[in-house]
Amino acid sequence: MRPIAYTVPGAAAQVGVSVDTIRRAIKTGALSAKWSGGYDDEAERGKGKQLIKASDLEAWVDGLDDA
């Protein structure tokens, strides 16, 4: 059974890229992520973990340029 979501390091390992690549994709909006913990206050968000749905990760990979 595959996970329904990955942490940033888990997503990077799953697709074979660096953590920085995943973080850049999130920052630019190319990859969607959600914060665990449900923090409403922007300042509190850093206390949770970013989670990436498996389906979003797969869609991001599908959208990359062909080699």
Buried (B, 14 or more C-beta within 10 A) or exposed (E): EEBEBBBBEBBBBBBEBEBEBBBEBBEEEEBBBBBEEEEEEEEEBEEEBBBBBBEBBEEBBEEEEEE
